């Protein structure tokens, strides 16, 4: 399985939104994709030109915030997420990023395990941050410190 990646461009938004809609219980809105600035830390990943995953991140000085990290359902459990996180951390290290921050639903154990595997640590919880049906659930705030 040969994975390629490239920066996200405006023309990708419809495809990303479609993947988001079937991948996430509470997906980003199409508007969220449209208004998110495109920069060097927004990538999509493909196998044979089929989008298998993507992430959006915002860089402020030497701190990166991972805003959206999605693997298409038919490609989950196949190492795509590992590849994406590995690439993200390598790109950050090469570009002088010192910290990567993210938040994840406390119920998303697969994602939490993936982030832990790559050295992210839990630093805080935000109570009732995410909508969960008619209720709310906590967000776990995680960080990875990049060492030079």
Helices and strands as residue ranges (DSSP letters): E 4-7, G 10-12, H 13-23, H 30-35, E 43-47, E 50-60, E 63-71, G 73-75, H 80-94, E 99-105, H 109-117, E 121-132, E 135-145
